[in-house]
Structures are given as structure tokens and as C-alpha cells.
Amino acid sequence: MMPKCWNTALMLALVTTTAAAAAAQRAAQILVDTAAMDAHVRFLASDLLEGRAPATRGGRLAAEYIAAQFQALGLEPAGANGTYFQPVALVGMTPQPTLAWGPAGGATDTLAYRDAFVAWGERPEADIAASGEVVFVGYGIRTPEWRWDDYKGADLRGKVLLMLVNDPGLVDSTVFLGKILTYYGRWTYKLEEAARQGAAGAILIHTTESATYPWEVVRGSWSVEQFKLDQPQSPSLAFAGWVTQASARAALTKAGLNLDALSRAAARRDFRPVGTGLTAAVRIHSALRRVESENVAARLPGRDPRLASQAVLITAHWDHKGIGPAIRGDSIYNGAEDNASGVAAILGAAKTLAQLPRTSRSILFVATTAEESGLLGSEAYVQHPLVPLGQTAAVLNLDVTNVRGATRDIGALGMDRSTLGPIFVAAARAESLSVESQPDVRGSFFRSDHFPFARAGVPALSIKPGVDFVGRPKGWGEEQENIYNEQRYHQPSDEYQPSFRYAGMAQEVRVAVRAARAIANDPAMPRWLPSSEFQRPQP
């Protein structure tokens, strides 16, 4: 018979072992408060916040709410003067444009605002008037790495450039990346290049396929107040705008040109700019206001004296479109999925990380402003970083997170560009999630707040929901994503729904937390792969 003291020792050992195993199990489990995330989405997408446009009462309420949540979690203020706020100076411009065009010396057509065109000033001026010959410049791309130049040295100073959206890979899989949109297909790049060419203005021809969203998105997004950083910008266009394909086709037909033939020619490397014989006259009166918005920033300090001055950033934009053109009687663009959901996720990640052992590097949470106006809040951060960019290990971005339920997979934009890819895959596998890399047809890598950081040399990922949903048939996730893009994206119908389910958002948060902790504890800094177009500037 075993002595009683041995029994006691054995029991103590078993208890100790069991407790250690339980502690290890708890450490392996990342707990996420889904009820709190639902409450965040419900509040931030409320009509009371009127669409969270920057520098509006609703936008300020959103920023104050996020700061209060950071404070409640015990996070340090990381903004200016010991606050949670990083000021971002903006110029707001609410446009009232007119556009008339036609053959030189002939009758002109005045297009219907919002139905046939939208336009806005590219300079912070109350009144802009510009006119000039319309020159069709194909896709408006000039890039040595793809051996493509739509401009061919033509003198386009003072001209109005008419161009296609997307890039030639949309129609020819042998050039660029095929149907995967590159940065050169983004409308933002096209306006930058048109300005470098000395043009007076640029007009983008819309199709749902090339833009990857319907005209309703254009109508709603560009007829509300537009923001720019309140700082000099050179070179710059006088104006920019979109026209419907039908409007462009009709105008070119009057000038004796065929849009389909021009588009086919634009898909070839030997394309040269085409003078259309059309003259366009644009007038834009804008209500101007110089305002201050804010990024909201909080810090979870690192524990390593050597590495704590470095940081991993987790970002999500808090702004949306505010109040705009009514659609089916609703004029509040609530932005529940875009991006109250991302803010809920960043707050969920902050709450989880605050309850876990501290990491070697600090973790910085940044809720940005004016993303919908062209990534302005993140651009302002990059110009005036709260942590030097050279000491910023990585950026993990959360934009339009999953409110439809648990998935078997997850994704991230930019996985194939840096050493963050394997870290993300390991974090996903720890949550029993597969990682599926889908073609970035919509060019989403260039459309959210991680991109200014990437362009400045900081390795970055934007985490994407999975598409293989538990309890749903194959293809359901992609179908729901398409429905969102067509029916709710940048429209008043992007509202909070009681049917939202947060198991998938919790998966994204847990993977983000695991990835952030792995990066923050690794003595080595992440780096871009040699094949990437982004590299850290050398010290």
C-alpha cells in the first residue's frame, strides 16, 4: 500500500500539472468579446451619427467614442499633447458642377449631374472653370516596368483627358496581371499621372466591370463633400470627374468616333492619344470649409526596454460618407460594414491584447479619419508618424470585417509581398483556418489604410474575411460579397442589421491578435520580399 504522504504528493503534483495544463490551454485560446463588438457596430452605424463624415458632429462623436473605449481598456494615449487624438487638417469641398461638351464649333450637350456625370475640384478653390480639347488617352497609364506608355510624349498641357478605368489586363490576360487590378488601374493613379502631364482635368469613363462597382456608388461617393489634406499639392488638376459609358459613347459618336474601337486600340502597347474634336467646359462651385478632423490613437506599451520604442500598428478607419443623395428615401450613409465593423474589430483586438501578457514591442491602435476621401488620415499619419516609420515593424489593417458568421478560411491582402505572409498563415492555422489567396480583381490592396504605409516602406497586410462559411453551401460567401458590393457598398443600405453574426469577426480578431503578438515578440523586423515594389528607405 502506498504511504499517505505519497498520495498527498501525487495529488499535489496532479493538481499542479492540471493547473499548468489549464493555464497553457487558456494561453492558447484567444478570447474575444463578440457582444461588445456588436454594441460597437450598432452605435457607430446609428442614424444619430449621420454617416460619420469627417469634421461633422457625427464624425466627432465617433472619434470621441473610440477614444473613450481606448481609455476604458487602460490603453495609453498616443496622440498629440497626451491625448488620444492626432489632428488632421482638411479642406472640405461640397461640389455643384456643370459639364457641357460637344464637337468644336457645334452644339454642346449639358450632362445631367449625378445621372450622367459627377465632378469635383482638385484644388481647394470655391470656383473652378476649365475648358479644353478632349483627348482620349486610353487607360492613362505610363509605367516602365510594364513597358506601357499611353501618352507617347504628346503635349497634353491644358487638355481634358478622357480615359478608361482599370488597366489593359482587364481585356488582355497577357499584359499587366490580367484581371487582377494593379495600382495603375486605380482612378487615383490616373489622376496623379494626368496632373504630371499638365492636363486641365481628367474624366473617367465608368462601367461596372472596369470600376468594380455600379454607378450608384459613383453617384453617392463623389457628390457629397470631398476632402483633401490642407496642404499644397503640386502638380494638380483643376478638376476630375466620372461620366457614364452611355454619355461618353454619345459624345464620341457626335464627333465621328466609336468608343468600342477606341477601347480596343487602348488595349495595345502601340496606342497613341487621340484628339476627339470635342471641347469640354466644366464649372464647379464648391462650398469650402477648412476643418480639423482626427485620427484616434492608443498605445499598449511593450515590455522590452530595447524594443518598446518600436511598434506594430493595427488600423481601421472610422469615417464614412455622411449624408448624401437619397436612395429610396434614405440619405444617411451609415457605413455599418464599411467600416463600423472594422472599428469594432480593432476595439475587440485591443480588449483582447490588453488582457494578455505584454509583448516586446509596443502595439499601437490607430482609428483613421477620411479614408473614404482617399486614405487621407493614414497619409497624414505617414507624413507625421506617432512612431517613426523606421521603427514601425508592420501594419495590420481591418476594413469591412465579417458580420455573416464563422468560416473555414481567411485571407489577407499583401501576403505574397513580405515576410508577414508566413506569420499570418501560422496565426490562421492556430485558429484551424485555411488561408486562401484569391486574385485581387478589385485592386483592394490599393484601396485601404495600409497602402500609404506600404508605399512608405512599412510591411503591411489588410485582413480579409473568409468565403467558405460554416453551414452554408459552396459559393455562398462570394455571392454575399457580390451582393454587398452591388447593393450596399457606399450606399445608405449599408446599415446595422440584427441578423449580423460575429463568429467570423471574432476569427479575424483572433488571427490579428496572434499575428500582432508574433511580430511584436520577434527580434527581427519584417521585410518586403525582393519581388515586391515596396522597400523600406535605407537609413
C-alpha positions in Angstrom: 0.0 0.0 0.0 1.3 3.5 -1.0 2.0 5.7 2.0 -0.4 8.5 2.7 2.3 11.2 2.2 2.9 9.8 -1.3 -0.8 10.0 -2.1 -0.7 13.6 -1.0 2.4 14.4 -3.0 0.9 12.7 -6.0 -2.4 14.6 -5.7 -0.5 17.9 -5.4 1.6 17.0 -8.5 -1.6 16.1 -10.4 -3.3 19.4 -9.3 -0.2 21.4 -10.3 0.1 19.6 -13.6 -3.6 20.1 -14.3 -3.4 23.7 -13.4 -0.4 24.2 -15.6 -2.2 22.4 -18.5 -5.3 24.6 -17.9 -3.1 27.7 -17.9 -1.4 26.6 -21.1 -4.8 25.9 -22.7 -6.1 29.3 -21.7 -3.0 30.9 -23.1 -3.6 29.1 -26.4 -7.2 30.4 -26.5 -7.7 34.0 -27.6 -10.9 35.2 -26.1 -12.9 37.8 -28.0 -16.0 39.7 -26.7 -18.5 39.4 -29.5 -21.3 41.1 -27.6 -19.1 44.2 -27.2 -18.3 44.2 -30.9 -22.0 44.0 -31.8 -22.6 47.0 -29.5 -19.8 49.0 -31.2 -21.2 48.3 -34.6 -24.8 49.2 -33.5 -23.7 52.5 -32.1 -21.2 53.6 -34.8 -23.7 52.8 -37.5 -26.6 54.6 -35.8 -28.5 57.3 -37.7 -27.6 59.5 -34.7 -24.0 59.6 -36.1 -25.3 60.7 -39.5 -22.8 58.6 -41.5 -19.6 59.6 -39.6 -18.3 62.1 -42.2 -15.1 63.8 -41.0 -15.4 67.1 -39.2 -19.2 66.7 -38.7 -20.9 66.3 -35.4 -21.4 62.5 -36.1 -17.7 62.2 -37.0 -16.6 63.8 -33.8 -19.0 61.6 -31.8 -17.4 58.6 -33.4 -13.9 59.7 -32.6 -14.8 60.6 -29.0 -16.5 57.2 -28.6 -13.4 55.3 -29.8 -11.1 57.4 -27.6 -13.4 56.6 -24.6 -13.2 52.9 -25.4 -9.4 53.0 -25.6 -9.3 54.8 -22.2 -11.7 52.3 -20.7 -9.4 49.5 -21.7 -6.5 51.2 -19.9 -4.5 52.0 -23.1 -2.1 54.9 -23.1 -3.0 58.0 -25.2 -0.7 58.0 -28.2 -1.9 61.2 -29.9 -0.9 64.9 -29.5 -0.3 66.5 -26.2 -1.1 63.5 -24.1 -4.5 62.9 -25.8 -5.9 60.1 -27.9 -6.2 62.4 -31.0 -3.8 63.1 -33.8 -5.1 66.3 -35.6 -5.6 66.0 -39.4 -6.1 69.3 -41.2 -8.6 69.0 -44.1 -10.3 71.1 -46.7 -13.9 70.1 -47.3 -15.4 70.9 -50.7 -19.1 70.2 -51.5 -19.3 70.5 -55.3 -22.0 71.8 -57.5 -20.6 71.2 -61.0 -21.8 71.6 -64.6 -20.3 69.8 -67.6 -21.0 70.6 -71.2 -19.3 69.1 -74.2 -19.6 68.7 -78.0 -17.8 69.0 -81.3 -15.7 72.2 -81.6 -18.0 74.8 -83.2 -21.1 72.6 -82.9 -23.9 72.1 -80.5 -23.0 71.1 -77.0 -24.7 68.7 -74.6 -25.1 69.7 -71.0 -25.0 66.5 -68.9 -27.3 65.8 -66.0 -25.4 66.0 -62.7 -25.4 62.7 -60.8 -27.3 60.8 -63.5 -24.7 61.2 -66.3 -21.7 62.7 -64.6 -20.1 63.7 -61.3 -17.2 66.2 -61.0 -15.2 67.9 -58.2 -12.4 70.4 -57.8 -8.9 69.0 -57.4 -7.8 72.3 -55.9 -9.2 73.9 -52.7 -10.9 76.8 -54.6 -14.5 78.0 -54.4 -14.9 78.4 -58.1 -13.2 76.5 -60.8 -13.8 77.0 -64.5 -11.8 74.9 -67.1 -12.3 74.2 -70.7 -10.2 72.5 -73.3 -9.9 69.9 -76.1 -10.9 66.4 -75.1 -8.1 63.9 -75.7 -8.7 60.2 -75.3 -5.7 58.7 -73.6 -6.7 55.0 -73.4 -6.1 53.8 -69.8 -4.0 56.8 -68.9 -1.0 54.7 -67.8 2.7 55.4 -68.1 4.9 52.7 -66.4 8.3 51.5 -67.5 8.1 48.2 -65.5 5.2 47.1 -67.7 6.6 48.7 -70.8 3.5 50.7 -71.2 3.0 54.4 -72.2 -0.4 55.6 -73.2 1.0 59.2 -73.6 3.9 58.7 -76.0 5.3 62.2 -75.3 2.2 64.0 -76.5 1.8 67.6 -75.4 -1.4 67.5 -73.2 -0.9 70.7 -71.3 -4.3 72.3 -70.8 -6.2 69.4 -72.3 -9.1 67.5 -70.8 -8.1 63.8 -70.7 -10.8 61.2 -71.3 -9.8 57.7 -70.1 -10.8 54.2 -69.3 -10.8 52.8 -65.7 -8.8 49.7 -64.8 -5.8 48.5 -66.8 -5.3 46.7 -70.1 -5.1 43.3 -68.3 -8.9 43.5 -67.9 -9.2 42.7 -71.6 -5.9 41.0 -72.4 -4.6 38.4 -69.9 -1.1 38.6 -71.4 -0.4 42.1 -70.1 -0.1 43.5 -66.6 -1.6 41.0 -64.2 -4.6 40.0 -66.3 -7.9 40.6 -64.4 -6.0 41.3 -61.2 -6.2 45.1 -60.9 -2.8 46.8 -60.5 -2.2 50.2 -58.9 -2.0 51.6 -62.4 -5.7 50.7 -62.9 -6.8 52.7 -59.9 -8.5 56.0 -60.6 -6.3 57.7 -58.0 -3.1 56.8 -60.0 -4.8 58.0 -63.2 -5.5 61.5 -61.8 -1.9 61.7 -60.4 -0.5 60.9 -63.9 -2.9 63.3 -65.7 -1.6 66.0 -63.4 2.0 65.2 -64.2 1.1 65.5 -67.9 -0.1 69.1 -67.2 -3.7 68.4 -68.1 -6.5 70.8 -67.0 -8.8 67.9 -66.0 -9.5 64.2 -66.2 -12.7 62.4 -67.0 -13.1 58.7 -66.2 -15.4 56.5 -68.2 -17.5 54.3 -65.9 -18.5 50.7 -66.4 -19.4 48.4 -63.5 -16.9 45.8 -64.7 -13.9 48.2 -65.0 -14.6 50.2 -61.9 -15.8 47.1 -60.0 -18.8 48.9 -58.6 -22.0 50.3 -60.1 -22.9 53.9 -61.0 -24.8 54.3 -57.7 -21.5 54.1 -55.9 -20.0 56.8 -58.0 -23.1 58.9 -57.7 -23.2 58.7 -53.9 -19.5 58.8 -53.3 -18.5 61.8 -55.4 -21.5 64.1 -55.0 -21.1 64.5 -51.2 -18.5 66.7 -49.5 -15.0 65.8 -50.8 -11.9 66.2 -48.5 -8.3 66.9 -49.2 -5.3 67.4 -46.9 -5.0 71.1 -46.2 -1.5 71.5 -47.7 0.0 72.5 -51.1 -0.2 69.8 -53.8 1.8 70.1 -57.0 1.2 69.3 -59.7 -2.6 69.2 -59.6 -5.5 69.1 -62.0 -8.2 71.8 -61.9 -10.9 69.2 -61.8 -11.7 65.5 -62.2 -14.9 63.6 -62.8 -16.7 60.5 -64.0 -19.1 60.0 -66.9 -21.4 57.1 -67.7 -20.3 54.9 -70.6 -23.5 55.9 -72.4 -22.7 59.6 -72.1 -19.1 59.1 -73.4 -20.4 57.0 -76.2 -22.9 59.5 -77.3 -20.4 62.4 -77.3 -17.8 60.5 -79.2 -20.4 59.4 -81.8 -21.2 63.0 -82.5 -17.5 63.6 -83.1 -17.4 60.7 -85.6 -15.6 58.3 -83.2 -16.5 54.9 -81.9 -15.9 54.2 -78.2 -15.6 50.4 -78.7 -13.0 50.9 -81.4 -11.1 53.3 -79.2 -11.2 50.9 -76.3 -9.8 48.1 -78.4 -7.0 50.3 -79.6 -6.2 51.3 -76.0 -5.5 47.6 -75.1 -2.4 47.7 -77.3 1.1 48.9 -76.5 1.2 51.0 -79.7 -1.8 53.1 -78.6 -1.3 56.8 -79.0 -3.5 59.7 -77.6 -6.5 60.5 -79.9 -7.7 64.1 -80.3 -11.5 63.7 -80.3 -12.5 67.0 -81.7 -14.7 67.5 -78.6 -14.4 70.5 -76.4 -15.4 70.2 -72.7 -16.4 73.1 -70.4 -16.6 72.5 -66.7 -17.6 74.8 -63.9 -17.5 73.8 -60.3 -18.7 75.9 -57.4 -17.8 74.4 -54.1 -18.7 75.3 -50.6 -15.4 75.3 -48.8 -14.5 74.8 -45.2 -11.2 74.3 -43.6 -11.6 71.9 -40.8 -9.7 69.7 -38.4 -10.5 66.0 -38.1 -8.6 63.4 -36.2 -7.0 60.0 -36.1 -7.6 58.3 -32.8 -4.5 56.5 -31.4 -3.7 54.5 -28.3 -0.7 52.5 -27.2 -0.2 49.2 -25.4 3.4 49.6 -24.2 6.0 46.9 -24.9 7.9 45.3 -22.1 11.4 45.1 -23.7 13.4 48.2 -22.9 15.2 47.8 -26.2 12.2 47.1 -28.4 9.4 49.0 -26.7 10.1 52.1 -28.8 9.2 50.1 -31.9 5.6 49.3 -32.7 3.2 47.1 -34.5 0.2 49.1 -35.8 -3.4 47.8 -36.0 -5.5 50.2 -38.1 -9.2 50.7 -39.1 -10.9 53.8 -40.5 -13.8 55.2 -38.6 -15.2 57.6 -41.2 -17.9 57.0 -43.8 -19.8 59.1 -46.4 -22.1 61.2 -44.1 -25.3 62.5 -45.6 -25.7 62.3 -49.4 -28.2 61.8 -52.2 -31.3 60.0 -51.1 -31.8 56.4 -52.3 -35.2 55.0 -51.7 -35.9 57.8 -49.3 -32.7 57.3 -47.1 -29.9 59.8 -47.2 -27.7 58.6 -44.3 -24.7 56.6 -45.5 -24.3 54.7 -42.2 -21.3 52.5 -43.2 -22.1 49.6 -40.9 -19.9 47.1 -42.6 -17.7 49.9 -44.1 -16.3 50.5 -41.5 -18.1 50.4 -38.2 -17.3 46.6 -38.4 -13.5 47.3 -38.7 -13.6 49.7 -35.7 -15.5 47.1 -33.7 -12.8 44.6 -34.6 -9.9 46.9 -33.7 -11.6 47.6 -30.3 -12.1 43.8 -29.9 -8.4 43.2 -30.6 -7.4 46.0 -28.2 -9.5 44.5 -25.4 -8.0 41.0 -26.0 -4.4 42.2 -26.2 -4.8 44.3 -23.1 -5.7 41.1 -21.2 -2.7 39.1 -22.5 0.9 39.2 -21.4 2.7 42.3 -22.8 4.7 41.9 -26.0 8.3 43.0 -26.5 7.4 45.8 -28.9 4.5 48.2 -28.3 1.3 47.8 -30.1 -0.4 51.0 -31.5 -4.0 51.1 -32.4 -4.9 53.8 -34.9 -8.5 54.5 -36.0 -8.1 56.8 -39.0 -10.2 59.6 -40.5 -11.0 60.5 -44.1 -10.2 57.0 -45.6 -13.2 57.4 -47.9 -11.8 60.6 -49.3 -8.6 59.0 -50.5 -6.8 57.4 -47.4 -6.1 60.9 -46.1 -5.9 60.0 -42.4 -3.4 57.3 -43.0 -1.5 59.6 -45.4 -1.4 62.3 -42.8 -0.1 59.7 -40.2 2.7 58.6 -42.6 3.7 62.3 -43.1 3.8 62.8 -39.3 4.1 59.4 -37.7 3.5 58.9 -34.0 6.2 56.2 -34.1 9.0 56.7 -36.7 8.3 54.6 -39.8 11.7 53.0 -39.5 10.7 51.8 -36.0 7.3 50.6 -37.2 7.5 46.8 -37.6 4.3 46.2 -39.5 0.7 47.4 -40.1 -2.3 45.1 -39.8 -5.4 46.7 -41.3 -9.1 45.8 -40.6 -11.6 47.1 -43.2 -15.1 45.6 -43.8 -14.8 42.7 -41.4 -17.0 39.6 -41.3 -20.6 40.0 -40.0 -22.0 36.9 -41.6 -20.7 34.1 -39.4 -17.9 31.6 -38.9 -15.7 30.5 -41.9 -13.3 27.7 -42.5 -10.8 30.1 -44.2 -9.4 33.6 -44.0 -7.3 35.8 -46.2 -5.1 38.9 -46.3 -4.1 41.4 -49.0 -0.4 41.6 -49.4 0.5 38.2 -48.1 2.7 37.5 -51.1 4.7 40.7 -50.8 6.5 40.5 -47.5 7.7 38.2 -44.7 4.4 38.9 -43.0 2.8 36.2 -45.2 4.1 33.2 -43.2 3.4 34.9 -39.9 -0.3 35.4 -41.0 -0.5 31.8 -42.2 0.8 30.4 -38.9 -1.7 32.6 -37.0 -4.6 31.4 -39.2 -3.6 27.7 -38.7 -3.5 28.2 -34.9 -7.2 29.0 -35.3 -7.7 26.0 -37.6 -8.3 28.2 -40.6 -7.0 27.7 -44.1 -5.6 30.6 -46.0 -6.9 31.0 -49.5 -5.2 33.6 -51.7 -7.8 34.8 -54.2 -7.0 37.1 -57.2 -7.3 40.8 -56.2 -9.6 41.6 -59.1 -10.9 44.8 -57.4 -7.4 46.1 -56.5 -8.3 46.2 -52.9 -4.7 46.3 -51.8 -4.5 49.9 -53.0 -7.8 51.0 -51.5 -7.4 50.9 -47.7 -5.3 52.5 -45.0 -2.4 50.0 -45.1 -1.5 51.3 -48.5 0.2 54.6 -47.6 2.3 52.7 -45.1 3.3 50.2 -47.7 4.2 52.9 -50.2 6.3 54.4 -47.4 8.2 51.1 -46.9 6.4 49.6 -43.9 5.3 45.9 -44.4 1.6 45.8 -44.3 -1.4 43.4 -44.6 -5.1 44.0 -44.8 -7.0 41.1 -43.3 -10.0 39.8 -45.3 -12.9 37.7 -44.2 -13.0 34.1 -45.4 -15.5 33.0 -48.1 -16.1 29.3 -47.1 -18.8 29.7 -44.5 -19.7 27.1 -41.9 -23.2 25.8 -42.5 -23.6 27.5 -45.9 -23.4 26.0 -49.4 -20.3 26.4 -51.6 -20.1 29.8 -53.2 -22.4 31.5 -50.7 -19.7 33.7 -49.3 -18.6 35.0 -52.7 -22.3 35.5 -53.6 -22.9 37.6 -50.4 -19.7 39.7 -51.1 -21.0 40.4 -54.6 -24.4 41.4 -53.2 -22.8 43.7 -50.8 -20.7 45.4 -53.5 -23.6 45.9 -55.8 -26.4 46.8 -53.3 -24.9 48.2 -50.1 -21.3 49.4 -50.7 -21.2 53.2 -50.2 -25.0 53.4 -50.2 -27.5 54.2 -47.4 -28.4 50.5 -47.3 -25.1 49.7 -45.5 -26.9 49.7 -42.2 -26.8 47.7 -39.0 -28.8 44.5 -39.1 -30.0 42.4 -36.2 -29.0 39.5 -38.4 -25.3 40.3 -38.1 -23.3 37.3 -36.7 -19.9 37.9 -35.1 -18.2 34.5 -35.0 -16.4 35.4 -38.3 -15.3 38.8 -37.0 -14.0 37.0 -33.8 -11.9 34.8 -36.1 -10.4 37.8 -37.8 -9.7 39.4 -34.5 -8.0 36.3 -33.1 -5.8 35.9 -36.1 -4.9 39.6 -36.0 -4.0 39.3 -32.3 -1.9 36.2 -32.9 -0.1 37.8 -35.8 0.4 41.1 -33.9 1.9 39.3 -31.0 4.2 37.2 -33.2 5.5 40.3 -34.9 5.8 42.2 -31.7 7.8 39.4 -30.0 10.1 38.6 -32.9 13.6 40.2 -32.5 13.8 40.6 -36.3 11.8 43.2 -38.2 9.5 42.1 -41.0 10.8 42.9 -44.5 9.4 43.2 -48.1 10.3 40.4 -50.4 12.7 41.3 -53.3 9.9 40.8 -55.8 7.8 43.5 -54.1 7.5 47.0 -55.4 7.8 48.4 -51.8 11.0 48.6 -49.9 12.0 50.4 -46.7 14.0 53.5 -47.3 17.6 53.0 -46.3 18.7 54.8 -43.2 
